[in-house]
Amino acid sequence: MLVCGISLLACALAPAQTPPQTKTPAIALIDAADAAQWQTWTKSVGWQVITAAGTPDVDADVRARALAAAVAEAVKNGSVDPTRVYLAGRNEAAAAVFYTIARIPDRWAAGVALGGSPKAALESNRVFSANFTDAPVLWASSGPDDQALAQKLKTAGLNLEWRSATGLTNGAILQWLSTHTRDEFPLNIDCETNSPAFASCYWIQMTKFDAGERNDVLPLSVVAGESSAALDLGGFGYHAADPGPGVPVVFLPQKYVGPLRIGDRIVALDGKPIENAHQYLEMLSRVTESRPAVVMVERGKERIRVETRVVVPRRDPVVTGRVQAHYLPEYRQIEIISRAVTEMRVTLPRDWVPADLFWNGLSLEGIKTAGCYLLKLDKELLHAGPCP
């Protein structure tokens, strides 16, 4: 609004004010190589595209932190709307959408996984359904068993919507994303973690843990993978949707010393031909115990016999901390329940105070000031003070 001085002349000569910059939604990409494609898809709606250094095959935790940092920087610069940042990955990067939300649930308004499968993320034993409560995922794919897997994940508590990729338009994907926004202070939050490095949950930051602090009210929300067997040939990569013949090797880790080369095709397992990657996965899914195996590898015109093992992974027990919290406006109360958490930072917005706070049955009454509080559980006592 233009404010005039003591005369109309002063008003007329006042310089025009620059309108504030409009903040726009943004797509944060698992794979920076997808940037050009997403820029084309979002050009008509004016969304920004955010990427971080690295490729989908780097350490998943490093990638998640780097992408979250890139988003934080874009928000800090003032051009990105922090309530409408969406996570996206295609094909081989699709699993990382599930993994990244599971590790950093409070950064994204929603996620979209195009193609691929969440199976690789599930095998990490780090996908907690609780962390998707306020960050839903749209998975669009065309695999023959994908809809059944999606239903299994929904039954396990994952906030997931599956759609067939056939006929699904870019406009429909953007429309689905745009219906979701991120609230900095949701009235209800629920997060679980197995790492202090990934312990942020909107207005609560879990800072100290004790596995002896049990609370059976909060069960484990980890979504278990299928424990599929794998060939002990090193961490080679392939496209799960490849039509074959065989399983083409498209990725090998740095300093790989195994028998494979990029471009090889695994065409038989224990004398049984492998038609494509889907059949290969089915064969491995039927293996219940680790055992020796022989694979046939096609390299150009050469066929190479490789003796190896089929290894069934062992799942170790998962030790985690979990926190659920609710703000009840009608009672001016904050209720927190936790498992294996003994210290946390709680940030209260101005319109939530005055309020009373209850953590695992212990009370902190008469909070009158907004801001960050450091809460500590010490036996049967609740200690509170300002965050350092």
N, C-alpha and C positions, 0 to 999 in steps of 0.2 A: 504494500500500500504506500502511495506517495504522500508524505506529510509536508504541508506548505509552511513557509516561514511567516514573518509578520506582514507580508504583503503578497498580493497576487503575482507581482513581478518576481519575487524571490521563488515563488512556487514554479513559475514558468521556466526560470533559468536553472532550476535544480536538475542535476544529471539524472537520466533515466536509470532506474535500478534494474540490475540484471536478475531475471527470475531465477529462483533456486533450481539447481540441477535435479532433474527427475531421476530417482533411483529406479533401476530396472531389475527384473528377475535375471538369474544367471544359471547356466548349466556348468557344473563342475565335472570334468571328464577324468575317468580312470586312465584312459589311454590318450596321451596328447596327440597321437597320430590321427585321432578322429576329429580334431578341431575344425578342419576345413569343411568336413561333412556337416557338423552341427552348426557351423556358422551359416551354411547355406540353408539349413532347415529352419533356423531361428531368425533369419534376416528380416522376414516380413513382420515379425512381432517385436523386433528390437531387443531381444534378449542378448546378454553377454555370454561369452564362453570363457571359462576359467580352466587353465591347465597347470600342472606342476611338472618340474623336471623329472626325468626318469621314464621307464617303460613298464608295462604291466608285469614283467617278469622279475622286477626288483622285489626286495623283501616287502611283504604285504603291509607290515606295520610302518615301515619307513615311508611307503607310498601313501598310506592313509594320513599320517601326520603331515607330510609335505602338501597334500591336497588341501587339508583343513587349514594349513598356514596360508596357502595361496588365497583361499576364500576369505580368511580373516583380513588379509592385506587389502583385498578388493573392497571389502566392506569398510575398512578404515579409510580408504581413499574417497569414500562417499558416493560412488557411482552404482553400487550394487545394493539391492534391497535385502537386508539380512533375513527377512521373513520369507523370501522366495528364492532360495538357493536349492537347486535340484541336482542330485548325483546321477550320473549316467555312465553306462558301459555297454559295449557291443561285443557279441561273439565271445572270444576267449576272455575278454575283460568283464563279462557279465557277472561271473562269480564274485569278482572283487567289489561289486556294488553291495552285495549282501555282507561281505566281510567288513567293508569300510563302515557301513551303518552299525554293524554289531560292535565295532571298536569305538566309533565316535558317533553316538546316536543323536546328539543334540545340536548338530551343525546343519542338518538338512531338513528341508520341508517335506521331501519325498525322494524316492529313487526310481530309476527305470533301467531295467536290464533287457537288452534286445538280443535275442538269440542266446546261444550258450546254455549254461546250466549252473545252478548254485552248488552242485555236488562238491566241487573243489573247496568251496568255502566251508561246507558242512564237515568235510573231513578234517578241518583244522581244529575241531572241537571248541571253537570260539564264537559260534553264532548263537546268541541268546535271544530267544523270542521276545523277552521283556524289552529289549532295546529298540524294537520296531513299533512300540506302542504309539508313539507320536511321529514316526517316520515310515510311512507305508511304502511298499515297493510294487511297481507294475512290472511283471515279467511277461514279455511277448516272445513266443517261440513257436516252433513247428515240429519238435521232436515227437516221436510216436508215444512216448511215455511221460511227456512233460506235464500234461494236465493232471495226471494221477499223482506225480511228484508234488505239484503245486498244492493239490488238495491235502496231501499228507503233511506238508509244511503248515498249511492253514490250521489243520487239526492240532498240530503241535503248538499253535499259538502265534505263529508268524503273521504279521499284518501284511498280507500279500494278496494281490489280484493277478490272476493269469488271464492272458488273452492270446488267441491264435495270431501268429504273425501274418497269416494269409489275409491279405486285403486290409491290414491295419495301416492307416495313413500317418504321415508325420504330424499332420494337423490334429489327429485324434490323440496322439501321444502328448503333444504340447497341451491340448485341452485337458487331458487327465491330470497332468502335472499342475496346471494353473489352478485347479480346484483345491490344492493343498497349500497351506501356509504354515510357517514355523512360528510358534509362540515362545517368546523368551521366558515367560513365566506361566507354563501350563498349570492348571489347577491340580492335575494328577500326573505324577511322573513315576517311572519304574525303570530301573537300570541294573544291569548285572555285569560284572567284570572279573577276569582272572588276573588282572595286571594293574598295579597302581598307576602305571603310565596312561591307562585308559579308564579313568574313574570319574569323568565329568558327566553330570546328569542334570542339565538345565540349571536350576537354581541351587543345586547341591553338588558339592565336590567331595567325594570320599577321599580322605587323606591318610588314614591309618586303619590297618586290618588286623584281625585276630581270628584265626580259623576256629578257635575254641568258643567263640561267641555264637552259639547255635541259635537258630530261630526257625522252627519247623513250619511256621506260618508262611514263610517264603521258600518255596521249593526251588530246586535247580531248574532253570529255564533253557538250558543248553539244548539245541536241536541236533540230535545225533546224526552223523552220516551213515552211510550203508556199509562202512568198513570194507569196501571193495578191495580185492587183492590187486597187486601190481607186480609187473616184471622188475626184477632187480637188475636193471640195466642203466641206472642213473636217472636223474631227473629230466628225462626227455619229454618234449611237448608235442601234441598232435591236435588236430581239429576234430572234436567229437562228432561233428556233422559231415565229415568227409565221406564222399560216396564210395571211396575205394578205387581200385582193389587194394586190399591190405590196409595198413595203418601207416601213413606217411609221417616221417619224423620232420617236424618243422622248427623245433627249438632244442638246443642243448645248452646247459649252463656253462659259464666261463670255467676254464680249466677242467673241462670234462675229460675223463680218462677212460671211459667205457668203450664198448665195441661199436657203437653206432656213429653214424655221420648224418648231418642234415641232408635230406633228400633220400635217405634209405626208406624202404617200405618193409614193415614186418608183415609177412604174408602167410605164416603158419605158426601154430602153437601145438607142440606135441603131435605133429603130423596132421593136425586138422587145419584146413585152409581157413584164412580169415578174409571174409568178403569186404568188410568195411569196419570203421571205428565202432559203430553201434554194436555189431556182432562181437567185436573184440571185448567190449565192456560187458556184454552178456556172458561171455565165456568166463571172464574173471569173476563175475558176481557169483558164479556157482562154486568157486573154490572156497573151502572153509578152513583149510590148514595150509601152512607154508610147506612147500615141497620143491624138489628139483624139477626143471623144465627145460625143453629144447625149443628154440624158435628158429624160423627160417627167415633170413633177411635178404631182400632183393636190392642189389646195388648196381644200377645200370643193367647190364646183361649178366651180371654175376649173381649167384645165389650162395649165401654164406650161412653155415650152420653155427649157431651160437648156443652154448650150454649156459644156463643161468638158473634162477629160482623164481618161483611165484611166491610172493611174500604177502601174508595176511597181516595187516597192521594190528598192533595191540593197543587198546584204548586204556590209558591210565585214568584213574579217578580225577574228576575235575574239582578243584578247590576254588571257590569264588566268593566274592562279596556282592551283596545285593541290597538295594535300597528302594523302598516305595514311600511316596510322600503325597499328601493331599492338603490343599488349602480349602477350608470350609467357610465361605464368605458369611453365611448366615449366623455362624457361631464365632467368627473371628478366631479360628483355630487352625494351627498347622499340625498335622499328625504325621509322624515319621516312624516307619518300621524298617529295621535293617537286620541283616545277617552278616556276621563276621566283620562288622565295621565298628571301630571304636572312636573314630574322630572324623569330623566332616566340617566343611564350610557351608553355611547356609546363607544365601543372599535373599533378603526380603524387599520387595518393591514398596514404594511409598503408600500405595492404596491398600496394602495388607495390614498395616499397623494402625492402631494398637492391636495386639493379638497375643494369644497364649500358644505356647509350643509344647508338644508332647513327643518324646522320643522313647520308644520301647517302654512306654508306661511311665517314664519319668517326666516331670513337668518343668517348664520355664515360663512363668506367668508374668503378664504385664509388660510385654515388649512394646516400647513406645516409639522406637526410632528405626527407620528403614536402614538397610545396608547389610554388610557382611558380618556374620557371627561365627566364631570358631567354637564348635561344640565338642566336648569330650565325655566319653563314658568311662567312669572309674568305679568298678564294682557296682554298687547300687546308687551312685551319685552322678548327677549331670552337671558338668562345669561348662560355663559359657562366658565368652568375652569377645571383644572386637577382633576381627581378623588382623593379623600382623601385617 
